[in-house]
Amino acid sequence: MIEPILKLLRGPLDTFEKVEVGVALYRAPGRALSTMELARVSGLEPEHVLRGIAELRQAKLANEVGELVRLTLRTSDEPAFHALVEQYTRDRSALAHAMSEAARDKIRSMAAHAFAEAFEAGRKKDGDG
């Protein structure tokens, strides 16, 4: 998997809902669809679509204009997003695998950080810090 795609999957597109909604919007005419159209096109339940939209808005990759949700990519993100959509079209399982690896790495990092904080707190409590 190419690095720009991995960067998206480790950052703004780090959930299944964001990927599905983002890909559907990227493929749509004018890169905009209604929530109901997004549910139909993506095959996601409406509540999952709404979660994906909210997460894309928070990541500043989408906004709502009237009843439409519009994908809002920075010019610098366009090539990586295009590559992600091509990969999605060719082999969705490769994206799922990459997302699983990214999630695993994130969990490991969080666990290591929590362990380090607990260790440091224990040292301070024992008077060693």
C-alpha positions as CSV (number, residue, x, y, z in Angstrom):
1,M,0.0,0.0,0.0
2,I,1.4,3.4,-0.9
3,E,2.4,5.8,1.8
4,P,-0.1,8.6,0.9
5,I,-3.0,6.1,1.3
6,L,-1.6,4.9,4.6
7,K,-1.3,8.5,5.8
8,L,-5.0,9.0,5.0
9,L,-6.0,5.7,6.8
10,R,-3.9,6.6,9.8
11,G,-5.3,10.1,9.9
12,P,-8.5,11.6,8.6
13,L,-9.9,8.4,7.2
14,D,-9.3,6.1,10.2
15,T,-12.7,4.6,10.4
16,F,-14.7,2.3,8.1
17,E,-17.6,4.9,8.0
18,K,-15.3,7.7,6.9
19,V,-13.8,5.6,4.1
20,E,-17.1,4.4,2.8
21,V,-18.8,7.8,2.9
22,G,-15.6,9.5,1.5
23,V,-15.4,7.1,-1.4
24,A,-19.1,7.5,-2.2
25,L,-18.8,11.3,-2.2
26,Y,-15.6,11.2,-4.3
27,R,-17.4,9.2,-6.9
28,A,-20.6,11.3,-6.9
29,P,-21.3,14.0,-9.5
30,G,-20.1,17.3,-8.0
31,R,-18.7,15.2,-5.1
32,A,-22.0,15.7,-3.2
33,L,-24.9,13.5,-2.2
34,S,-27.8,13.6,0.3
35,T,-27.6,11.5,3.4
36,M,-30.2,9.1,2.0
37,E,-28.3,8.8,-1.3
38,L,-25.1,8.1,0.7
39,A,-26.8,5.3,2.6
40,R,-28.0,3.8,-0.6
41,V,-24.7,4.1,-2.5
42,S,-22.5,3.0,0.4
43,G,-24.8,0.3,1.7
44,L,-24.4,1.6,5.2
45,E,-27.2,2.1,7.7
46,P,-28.3,5.7,7.9
47,E,-26.9,6.1,11.5
48,H,-23.5,4.9,10.3
49,V,-23.6,7.3,7.4
50,L,-24.4,10.1,9.8
51,R,-21.5,9.1,12.0
52,G,-19.2,9.1,8.9
53,I,-20.4,12.5,7.8
54,A,-19.9,13.9,11.3
55,E,-16.3,12.4,11.4
56,L,-15.5,13.7,7.9
57,R,-16.8,17.2,8.9
58,Q,-14.6,17.1,12.0
59,A,-11.6,16.1,9.8
60,K,-12.6,19.1,7.5
61,L,-13.1,16.7,4.6
62,A,-16.8,17.4,4.2
63,N,-19.4,20.1,4.7
64,E,-23.2,20.3,4.4
65,V,-24.8,22.5,1.9
66,G,-28.5,22.4,2.2
67,E,-29.5,18.8,2.0
68,L,-26.3,17.7,0.4
69,V,-23.0,16.6,1.9
70,R,-20.0,17.7,-0.2
71,L,-16.5,16.3,-0.1
72,T,-14.0,19.1,0.5
73,L,-10.5,18.1,-0.3
74,R,-7.5,20.3,-0.2
75,T,-5.6,20.3,-3.5
76,S,-2.7,18.6,-1.7
77,D,-4.9,15.7,-0.6
78,E,-6.4,15.1,-4.1
79,P,-3.7,12.6,-5.4
80,A,-3.8,10.5,-2.2
81,F,-7.6,10.4,-2.1
82,H,-7.7,9.5,-5.8
83,A,-5.2,6.6,-5.1
84,L,-7.3,5.5,-2.2
85,V,-10.5,5.4,-4.3
86,E,-8.6,3.4,-7.0
87,Q,-7.3,1.0,-4.4
88,Y,-10.9,0.7,-2.9
89,T,-12.1,-0.2,-6.4
90,R,-9.4,-2.8,-7.0
91,D,-9.1,-4.4,-3.6
92,R,-11.2,-3.3,-0.6
93,S,-9.7,-6.1,1.5
94,A,-6.2,-4.5,1.2
95,L,-7.6,-1.3,2.6
96,A,-9.3,-3.2,5.4
97,H,-6.0,-4.9,6.2
98,A,-4.2,-1.6,6.2
99,M,-6.9,0.0,8.5
100,S,-6.5,-3.0,10.9
101,E,-2.8,-2.6,11.0
102,A,-3.1,1.2,11.7
103,A,-5.7,0.5,14.4
104,R,-3.4,-2.1,16.0
105,D,-0.4,0.3,15.9
106,K,-2.6,3.1,17.5
107,I,-3.7,0.7,20.3
108,R,-0.1,-0.4,20.9
109,S,1.0,3.3,21.1
110,M,-1.8,4.2,23.5
111,A,-1.0,1.2,25.7
112,A,2.7,2.0,25.7
113,H,1.9,5.6,26.6
114,A,-0.5,4.5,29.4
115,F,2.1,2.1,30.8
116,A,4.8,4.8,30.8
117,E,2.5,7.2,32.6
118,A,1.5,4.6,35.2
119,F,5.2,3.7,35.7
120,E,6.1,7.3,36.2
121,A,3.2,7.9,38.6
122,G,4.4,4.8,40.5
123,R,7.9,6.2,40.7
124,K,6.7,9.5,42.0
125,K,4.5,7.8,44.5
126,D,7.4,5.8,45.8
127,G,9.6,8.9,46.1
128,D,11.9,8.0,43.2
129,G,10.9,10.9,40.9
